[in-house]
């Protein structure tokens, strides 16, 4: 089984943090890092399409480049994690500083007609923040432009989709709007594979196929059947190991021929739970497990995760 870590953008804002991440992973035999480089319609790499992330204050730092160059010497495979439709949030309800951010530049692309006034940047009960509208063809094309730019200029192992869905079905014009999400996945696969045939396409998905289909219009079993994704990571974030097992078994049955890494949550202090959930992923037929998420303050869980394989 492969073992991997999701790495959120806040853990790659300095050169030292990146170097520590590489050391923490490599010394534990974890050689796949799925690193968030497009977090909120911004870039944790050098981009001419989207603004540099506000959290990057270290002059000259290109987190994705450093991960690939330094990680490569340790055998690390870097996967570029990109949030698809989710383009902004802020706990203080503040909008992006940079006027070139998509929220400012193209408010007509946002999920609600009045954009940021309808979708509070702080998020809410049934949404995380501001999304682009999956039904907007211009927004879809721009998003794929961003993805193609990443895979052309950086030797990443895969382009990894997250938030490739509606916040809730109630935000769509109709349940048939799932076709817009699939259109992006299909068009993106074509352009990415043309740009770099060797790159994989992976996706973090809701683990229950029925919930994914009916609640957030994410028809990932169909993507797998059509060959639009090479790797699926069902996010089975549950405390009960029995429920993790149920979800991952259902996911495996829904896409039996597609590589699958069971997505597990790192619950603080829960060493035995994590060990058991890696076992549940194995027993469900997953090809690997991926932990959400890397945290240098929880190296004990990294040890447990690495040793469970």
N, C-alpha and C positions, 0 to 999 in steps of 0.2 A: 504493500500500500504506500502511496505517496503521502507525505505530510507537508502541510503548507500553513502559512499564516496570512490572514488579512492584516494589513498595516494601514491605519487611518492617517490622514494627512498631517495631523498634529504631531506625529512621531517622526517626521522627516523635515523639520524646519531648520535644522542646523547640520553642519558637516559632522559634528561629533555625534549627534543623535543617529545619523545615518550609519556612521562607522560602528557605533555600538550595536545597532540593529543587525548589521551584517555579522558581527562577531557572535552575538547572541544566537542567531540562527545557525550559522555554519558550525559552531562548536557543538551544537546539539543535533547535527545531521538533518536540519530542516533546510532544504535547498530550493523551495518554491515560496517566493514572497509576492503576494498580490497587494500592490501598493497603490493607494488612492492618489492619483495625480491630476484628476479632474474632480474636484470636490463640490464646488458650488458655482459652476460656470466660470471657473478660473483655472489657472495653470500652475502646477508644481513642476514645471519644466519650461524651456524657452519656447514661447509661442507668439506668432504674429496674429493669431486669430482671437485669442482670449487674454484678458489681463493677468498679469502675475498675481499670484495669491497674496492677499494682504498680510498673511502670517509670515511671509518670507522677507525677512529684514536683513539677512546676512548677504553682504555684497558679493555678487558673482556666483552665488550658489545656484546650481541647477540640480535639484534633488534626483530627478530621474536619471540624468547623465551620471551622477556620482554613484548611484545604486548599481547601474549597469557596469560601469568601469571597475569599481572596487569590488562589487559583489561577484563579478565574473571571475576575478582571481581566486575567489573562494568556492567557485562552483555554483553560485547562486543563480537561479533563473528568476528574472524579474517580469512580473505580469502587470500591465498598466490597467489599473482599476479606474474606470470612468463612470461617474454618475451620468445617466442618460438624460432624463427629463427634469430631474430635480436640480435647479440652478441657483437657488439662493435661500439662505435662512440666517437668522441672527438672533441670539437670545435677547438683545435689547431692541429688537424690531427695527434695526438700522438697515438701510439699503447699502449696496456697494459704494465704495468711495470713488472708484474709477468710472468715469462717464462712458467708457467704451464697453462696460459690462453689458451683457445681453439684456438684462433687466431694464437698463436705461436706453440702450440702443434700439431695441425691438420690443417695446411693450405690447405690440400687436401680436407677438408670437406667444404670449403667456396664456396660461390655461383659461383664465377668466377674461372677459372683454375689458374689464377695468383693472386687470392685472394686479399690481401690488396692493391696491386698495381692497380687493376681495380676498387675496391670499396673504394673510399676515406673515411677514418674514419670521416671526417667532414660532410659527407652526400652530397646530391645534389638535383637537381630538382625533380627527381623521385625515390629517395631512401633515407633512413635515415642514412645509414652507412653500416657496414659489417654484412652480413647474412651468416648462414650456408645454404647449398644447400638442399632444401627439397627432392631432388631426391637421396641424398646420404643416403643409408640405415644405415651405421655406425653412421653417425651424428644423424639420427633419434633415433637409439637405445640409444645413449649416452644421448640425451635430455630427453628421457623417464626415463632413469636411474636417472637423476636429479630430475624429478618430483616424482618418486616413493620414492626416499630418503626423500624428504620433507614430504610427507604424512605419511610415516612410523614413522618418528621421531618427528613430530610436530602435535599437535591436532588442525589442521586448519579446518575451516568450508568447504572450497572448495579449489581446485586447479584451478586458474583462468588464462586461456591462453590469451596472447596478442601477436600481430604480428604473428598470426598463419596463414600465407599467404606469397605469393611472394611480393616483393616490387612493381613490375608491371609485367604484363604478358610478356612483352618484355624480362624479365630476365629468362624466362622459355624456355626450348627447344621447347615446343609446348603447345597449350592451354590444351592438354590432361594431362599436368603435375599437374593439380588439384588433380589427384589421389594420388600423393605423399603426399600432405597436408592432405588429408582425411585418408591416411594410418597411418600417425602419430597420428591423432585424434582417430582413431579406436584402434590402438595398445596401445596408452596411456590409453584409457578408460579401456581396459581389464586389464592392469597391475595395474593401480591405484585402481580399484574396487576390485581386488584380494588382494592387499596389505591392503586396508582399506575400506571395503564395505560401511561404513557410510558416507564417504566423497563425497561431490558433485563435479561435474566438470562444470565449467562455462567458458564463452569466451566473450571477447570484439570483436565485429565484425563490418564490414562496414554495415551501416543500410539499404542501397538499395540492395536487393538481386541480382539484375541484375549487378550492378557495382561490387559487391563482386565477383560474378561468372566470369565476363568477364575481369575485370581489374586486380584483384589480385589473381584470382583462389582460392577463399575462398567460398566453397559451403556449407555454414552453414545451410540452410534449410534442406539439405540432412542429415547433422549430427543430426539435431533435429529429423527428421523423423525416423532415425535409432536408436535413443536413446543414442547417443554417448555423448551428453551434457545434463546437467540438468537445466542449466540457461544460457540465452543469454542476452548480454548487447549491443544492437545496439548503436553505437556512433553517435548520431544525433546532431553533433556539428554545428549548424547553428544559425545565429543571428535572422533570421525571424522565429517567432513562427509558422507561417503557414507551413513553410517548415519542421520544427521539427515534426509537427503534421502529415504531409504527409509521412515522412520517417518512423516514428514509427508505423503508421497505416499499411504501406506496410510490415514492419517487422513483425508486429503481425499477419497479414494475411498469411505470408510465413511460420510461425511456430506457428500455433494456439494452440497447446497443450503443448508447452514448456514454463516454467516460464521465464518471460522477465522483465528486468529492463531497462527503457529508459535512455540512456546515455546522460547527459546534460552538457553543458559547463558553467563554472562560469565566465561570462564576468564582469570585474571589474566595479563596480558602477551601474550595470544594475539590480537593485532590482526588478522592475516591470517585466522586461523581464524574469527573472528567475522564478518568481511566476507564470507567464503565461505559461512557458514551463513545469513546473511541472503539471499544469492543462492539458496541451496537452498530456503528457505521460499518465495521468489518462484516458483522453477521448479516447486515442488510444487503451485502453485495457491492458496497461502494468500492471504488478503485483507490480511494484515498480519503483523508479527512483534512479539513481546513478550519483553523481556530480563529474565532473573533473574540478578541483581537490581540495583536502584539502589545504588551505593556511591560516596560523594563522594571516596573514596580511589582510585577507578579512573575518573576523568573522561576519561582517554585512551580507554577502551573506549566511554564514552558518545559521544565524538566519532566514533569509527569506526562505531558503530551508527547514529548519526544520518545520517552521510554516505553510508551504504550504500544508501539508498533513492532 
